[in-house]
Amino acid sequence: ETDIDIKFVLRLRNKLNGRPVWSGFSSSTINWNQGFQRWELSSSLTNKVLASLVSDAEFPVGEHSWELKSENICHEKPAGHELRLMLSNCGQFEYSCSDGTCIPIQSKCDFVPNCWNGDDEKNCPILSLDNMEGYETDLPDIIIDDAGDISKKKVKLSIIIKDIESIEEVKSRYTTTFNLMAEWVDARLTWKDLNEDVSLNIPSKDQKNLFWFPKILIANSENNFEVPNDSKSKLLIKKLGHLRMSNEEDLKESALFDGADNPVIYSREFNIKLKCTFNLVYFPFDTQTCSIILKAGNKVRNFIELVGEAVDFTGDRDVASFYVLRWELETDVESTDIDVKVNIVLKRQIAQHLLGIYLPSIFIMIIAQATLYFRKEHFKTSIPVSITAMLVMYTLNNSVASKLPQTSNIKFIDIWIIYGLVLHFVVLLLLILIEHLPGKENVVFVEHSKAVENSRPNLSAQEVTKLFARKVLPIFEIIFTISYSICACIIYNL
């Protein structure tokens, strides 16, 4: 194989056939052949023509096609084969345009044409395919420490919650929109021509599936939804490390960046239904916590570690009957099946429950209590009012129960409903007792065979019942209502 110089010196004083000569550092020259009217690349040792310029360019500077004139040169290419070669005067950190002019290497592939024909923006694959033979896309770059243990690859995760669209307590799920961002490095890769602006460093559709992508599962979704690397996702390369130039033998210069120093950033927006367990013991003064749970896939679980970096909420904090109180990244996750857990704390808005359940039920209780003060002759009116109040309380109970999942626990609102039903039953029972118990009667006592008519001051059963219904029962109702309200305030503000 014939050695050909890759570096030449332009000698303006040593002209040949009226044209300048480029002399190689060891054994090659580029000169003008007057007879054939062409530029030739020759061996200065044997005077043998190795290649000739195909075009009729006035000077060989820039990118041109050269026809090989000898065998077994340029990786055993046959004679007559054409090669694209570049002759330029560009420095170490410069890019050679096709006409031989130079631009800074940082100006290549920056989406702004800098060469006269824009060739600096025509071929910009961000992934270098050199040295990728044997690359495994199913596994990360595994590092084994001195002790022989596998050092897990860290994948940093960040989540921006954009919206919570709906909360379905009966189905124990909620619908949310969030943006998932993952960041990792791959020391096996080499990136080309990265920009300072990370949004410009986008692998092509053909290249985004050529390198390893971490398998991440959304654990509390249906069927453990796998985070995809699809058309809706975006992959970016963040420029952090220093550049190194490509080989001098390459036709076009490129700035190369090691994959170990320049991370891959994945982002994708998800709109998904997630499972959420609602604890309704303190309903409607409850606070619920729904989560986004992420874990590594089973096949790569021993090789990667998911690390939660940040979480933020940018949507409307008023969600249906809840208010988003706070959001947090749970770091001390006890379960071994969970890697990253984001908690969304929801505080129930109680205004509709106060106005729709508690306030009407208090009015109904007052009306039921008022029937105890009706005259005895209005008994036929008091009974229907009391029964109607009891039915209304039962209807309220069914209305609340239909909107909540069935649970074995007694909810805080159930205590109020049961209290209302029992109260109306007691009122109905007292009305019946007042109507049918005997009233106060005069008793005749006989002393020393002399009849003395004397009225005893003892209360009759009917009067005792009235006293309980009209004095004791209202006090009990007031005490219970105040106690219930205090407990509700304490629970709601925990």
Salt bridges, closest charged atoms under 4 A:
GLU40 OE2 - ARG38 NE 2.81
GLU63 OE2 - ARG84 NE 3.32
GLU63 OE1 - LYS252 NZ 3.01
GLU67 OE1 - LYS69 NZ 3.59
ASP119 OD2 - LYS252 NZ 2.86
ASP141 OD2 - LYS153 NZ 3.10
GLU168 OE1 - LYS171 NZ 3.98
GLU168 OE2 - ARG173 NE 2.94
GLU168 OE2 - LYS273 NZ 3.77
GLU169 OE1 - ARG348 NH2 2.58
ASP186 OD1 - ARG188 NE 3.02
ASP193 OD2 - LYS108 NZ 3.16
GLU196 OE2 - LYS239 NZ 3.08
GLU222 OE2 - ARG173 NH1 3.80
ASP230 OD2 - ARG268 NH2 2.98
GLU248 OE2 - LYS7 NZ 3.40
ASP258 OD1 - ARG244 NH2 3.16
GLU269 OE1 - LYS162 NZ 2.78
ASP286 OD1 - ARG348 NE 2.59
GLU328 OE1 - ARG326 NE 3.57
GLU330 OE1 - LYS341 NZ 3.86
ASP337 OD2 - LYS295 NZ 3.19
ASP339 OD2 - ARG301 NH1 3.04
ASP414 OD2 - LYS411 NZ 3.82
GLU447 OE2 - HIS448 NE2 3.69
